[in-house]
């Protein structure tokens, strides 16, 4: 059994994750989060909020998971959110056509359906299941379609991403942030994609959780006021140039921006915050890199895009976060479809004076000639540029009628005007997090095995900040004289807000192993010394060291351990202040 199988087996057995709808045979691409998985997920989401809501001052919203058709027409999902499919003519199995040629073409996504099918034919690729002949390649839209209300009058779609809810709320968000840039909105919630063949557990789901931020910035200034906070952080960058060499480059974020590896400060800042968040929840730094999209995979509207990729033993490098500068694509698309102005008036620091050429039609002459149309003719003349007013005759169309006017009937005047600002369409920086993939990564990177007394021990070395259970209280035996003090400790710790489990099932050694396996950082054992001397034993999950602590100090000691302000020095000794790394 490899590591991936061990983690999945542990996740099912211990109540982290299990396939959904098992009572009715299940369905690929859907998973339930169990009693340990749900709190693990919530704690990851809460840390994400600490980084991208509380520390950054972003606003969190919650939009419907069903959207009307116009949203996805504007976003391009109706026309372009699809995968190329092919089917077997014999067994009728359906496949992602581009996946069948991955070993032949480095970036099959860049090929048209016709080119994919030609490659399949030229390389004599048959059905992976039965070897049968494959059909021509066709597009399959990944959105779940539904009807809103009775009578099938309104078409709706389950949202394929959370981002659109923030884009279509842009006017209200702009007012909320007092009509000034930059500002940002975030959303954590479910998204839905009708994946063709989800076969990698929670790596590819049909219902999944996203955490996304849409950061609206002034397109004329892509610096970041807090860039100095992250300038000196070193990280592995797998840039376009590095990918050609096949070697990641380690550098600071300051160097990355100065060398043009990352497009600008604003994008680099949110890549750095993403990096810090992933480390804070337990992603292993030696199994984490940021890969820049290659030129042939970069979206046409993106100025730059970086994916946080993690290494998983069986699956290799997997994307878990994307951080992109999406420019003004989304707001322009929704403005064009909705016919609503989504620009922002940006005030200058100081008003700017400019010379402006004003067109002045001779209405005394135009009135008698054009009578009721004179005003419309005059307005049409004012709208023309100086170049259009040159020549022997000025030609224009009013109410569908072509009109010619002598240049002598128009004069010009240069006036000075004061410009206090301008209308701009904001650019968008978007960090997009796949929470389910991130959770699985935390499981994978936290999983270790060692031997204790000749027996194998499986341990999830969760950071205390994400552990679904922080403390296990374990009476040495299920006897009244031990149960009473143990229950009192549980009540006190829960009142303090700690996540506590109480367990009397099996031997104490078995209970230690059980809590190691689910990632509980500390065990508190109540034994007969608790009654005789007023002490309990606190055991550290990772080192298995144990210390004796007076009952009155249990809560404070555990809080300090979980916060990292003190640590185990050695078995049986007092705790010492945690040393900085």
Residue, then its C-alpha position, 0 to 999 in steps of 0.5 A: x500500500x503506497x502513501x496515497x492509499x494509506x492516507x485515503x484509508x486513514x481518512x475513511x476509517x477515522x472520519x476525515x473524508x469518505x465517498x458521498x451517497x454510499x448508501x445508494x451506490x455512490x457517485x464519482x466526484x462527490x465526497x462527505x467531510x466527516x467529524x474530523x474532516x469538517x473541523x479540519x476544513x473549517x480551521x483551514x478556512x478560518x486561517x485563510x480569513x485571517x490572511x485575506x479578510x482580517x489582515x488585508x481588510x477585504x470584505x467577505x460576501x456570500x452570493x447565490x450558488x445558482x446564477x442566471x444565464x446572462x452572467x455566464x454569457x458575459x464571463x465566457x463560460x457558456x461558449x468556452x467552459x468546456x472540455x474536448x471529449x471522445x467516445x469509444x464506438x464499441x464499449x461507449x466509454x467517454x474520455x477527455x480527448x486531450x488526456x489521451x495524448x498527454x504523452x505525445x503533446x506537451x501542452x495538448x490544451x493548445x490544440x483544436x479539437x481537429x488537431x487532437x483527433x488527428x493526433x489520436x489517429x496518427x498515433x493509432x490511439x484506441x479506447x483505453x478500456x477495450x481498444x476500440x475505435x474512438x469517435x471524433x472530438x467534440x466539446x462538452x460544457x462543464x456547467x450544471x444546467x437547471x431551470x429557475x421557477x416553473x414553466x422553464x422560463x428562466x435558465x440557470x446554472x450552478x456556478x463553476x466558480x465563486x468569482x462571478x458573484x463578486x464581479x456582478x456586485x461590483x457597483x455595490x461594493x464600490x459604493x461600500x468602499x466609498x468609491x475609491x480604489x483599491x478594494x477587494x471582496x472575498x468569498x468562500x463557498x461551493x462551486x460545481x463542475x460536471x467533470x467527465x471522469x473524476x478519478x483522483x479523490x478530492x483532487x478533481x470533484x464535481x462539487x468543491x469549495x473555493x476561496x477567492x479574492x477579487x482585488x480591484x486596483x488602479x491600472x495605472x499604479x500596480x505598486x503595493x504599499x505593503x510590499x516592503x513587508x514581503x520583499x525579503x521573503x525567499x521562495x522557489x519560483x518556477x518561471x517561464x525561463x526556469x521551466x525551459x531549463x527545468x530548474x526552479x530558481x530561489x530568490x526574494x520577492x524583491x528580486x523577482x519584481x526587479x528582474x521582471x520574473x513577476x510582473x509587478x508588486x501587487x501580484x508579487x504581494x499576493x503570491x507572497x501572502x499565499x505562500x505564507x498562508x500555505x506554510x501556516x496551515x502545514x504545507x511542506x516548504x520543500x514540496x511547494x513551488x510557484x509555477x508561472x503559466x507558459x506563454x501558450x497556456x496564459x489566458x489571453x486577458x492575463x498580464x501574468x499568472x502563477x500557480x502554487x503547486x505541491x508535490x504529492x507522492x503518487x500524483x506528482x505536482x498538483x495545482x492548489x492555488x492560482x494567482x493572476x492579474x486578470x486585467x480589466x477583462x471581467x468588468x469590461x465583459x459584464x459592462x458590455x453584456x449588462x449595459x451598466x457602466x463599471x468604471x471608477x472615477x479616479x481623482x488626481x492628487x492635483x487638478x491638471x489644466x489642459x488646452x481643449x479645442x471647442x467646435x462652434x457651429x454657426x447656428x445663425x446660418x444653420x437654422x434657416x438651412x436645416x430648420x428643425x434639424x439645426x440643433x441635431x446638425x450642430x451637436x453632430x458637428x461638435x462631436x467631430x474631431x478636428x481631422x474630420x472638420x478639415x477638407x473642402x466639405x464637412x460630411x456627416x449623417x443626421x437621422x440617417x440623412x447624409x449632409x454636407x456643410x461648408x467649413x466656413x460655417x464652423x469655427x474653433x476656439x481653444x479653451x483651458x479646462x481643469x481636469x480633476x480625474x478620469x474614468x478607469x476600469x479597474x484591473x483585478x488581481x485574483x488569488x483563487x484557492x481550491x480548499x479541498x485540494x489544500x486540505x488533502x495536501x495538509x493530510x499528505x504533508x502531515x503524514x509520517x510513520x515511525x516505529x514504537x516498541x517494534x510496532x509501526x506508528x502512523x502520525x498526522x503531524x498537524x500544526x496545532x492551528x489546524x488540528x481538528x482535535x487539540x487535546x485528548x483527555x484520557x483517564x488511565x482506566x474507566x473508573x469513577x475515581x479517574x473519570x470525575x477529574x478527567x471530565x472536570x478537565x474536559x469541561x474547563x478546556x472546552x470553556x476556554x475554547x479548545x477542541x477536546x476529545x474524551x476517550x476511555x475505549x481500550x488500553x492507554x497505549x492504543x488510545x495514544x496511537x489512535x490520537x497520534x493517527x488523527x493528529x491530536x497534538x497533546x494527550x492529558x492522562x489522568x491516573x492515580x497520581x492525579x488523586x494522590x499528588x494532584x498531577x496529570x501527564x501531558x504527552x507530546x504527539x510528535x516526540x512522545x515525551x511526557x511531563x507531569x503538570x499540577x492540575x491547577x496548571x493544566x489549562x494554562x500549560x496546554x494553551x501555551x503549548x498550542x500557541x508555541x510559547x513553551x515547548x517540551x525540553x525533555x521527558x519529565x522536565x519542566x517546559x522551557x520557552x520556545x526558541x525562535x527558529 
